[in-house]
Amino acid sequence: MRTTYRQILSATHGVLDRISSHYRTGRWVGTFDDFVTYDNSQTLTVNMVKELLSCIEQGEVDLPISLVGGDTIYVDTDVYGWLGDKL
């Protein structure tokens, strides 16, 4: 069974929710592995996160996540909530 884009976005929303509840500064920086460990559903893999970032960079998906280095992600946790409304 293949993972759907909806499942990936739902898992990503869960990660952003967990990060925002643990880090009240409005920003989080970590590696792909760090990001995936926040996924309680165990849906996300590092490759899925890389593909998601590629889609974000190409303007196909609008999420508050960006790549800051080879494997370092920046998350703007202040704006994650709108994704839940879209799911």
C-alpha angles and dihedrals in degrees: 000000000000124000112246126224088245090058091049092050091045091051090046090052089052091052092048089049092052093046093049092050092051099040114048095180094089094242137072130187123193146130127275088258091052090051093049093050089063090062106103091182090059088223100122126081127186089254091054090052091049090050091047091052089050090054090048092050091050091050095245094119129028112216132146092247128103138172114247101173142355093301104356122113128200118205124193098210094185093076104038094102097077090066090064089055090055094050 
